[in-house]
């Protein structure tokens, strides 16, 4: 008579390695790739990635098989979902303080003093020199090691390979998109560029304060389409006698400049904004001239024959 298996059947043994993740995030960096560029290199030092060689080797091996199921970079945190040998994946969270609005304003003040920062950022570059105004403002772009908190739901009291793998994925993201460092500290890169450009213009002796690029605007009451006004083509629209006092049709100011967009020419201030200011000045002068002309009564032209004679 065969023996009866214990209730619940035989316990399942744990798999020898981590459970496979479908479409997981894989590490792509080669072993002989050389030093990491900034700011990934600075974050690597802050996160102390190279401290444990054995743990680092395990994290790299699991990273190449795509054990990271999800990865997110946000304001003051990095979060990753890493699959280990257990059925449920582990959540790794790396947290650090973000900069508040007051800190960002102070950083912009320092950054606006040097043309090099705006020139690099507006050109799509993100070199290490970008960190200088943050240091000068007393708010370093990359937090200190003691400001970084790391947790993992695996329950390990010491450092685990799940957390180290999340760090490696972060470093690869920063190599591809170094501007993520700004978002990690609380400011979108595009928003920071725009604010820096405004601060830079205001700091150039006030010359460019009035020369901001015209934005696309929407009219309060949109002008009708051409098709809707075909029937009025041969009509003056108002009595000829009222031509001098009739209101001007509604239009988009600086329509051509808005259609062309920002000028590619470099200078102390945007040439598009300068042209917009000139157009506004001309329009104001024209309005004053029209107002002056309206206040002067028309004189009869002696050369025009009286139609009744």
Beta strands, then each sheet from edge to edge (+ up, - down):
strand 1: 68-74
strand 2: 77-82
strand 3: 90-95
strand 4: 149-152
sheet 1: 1+ 2- 3+ 4-
end
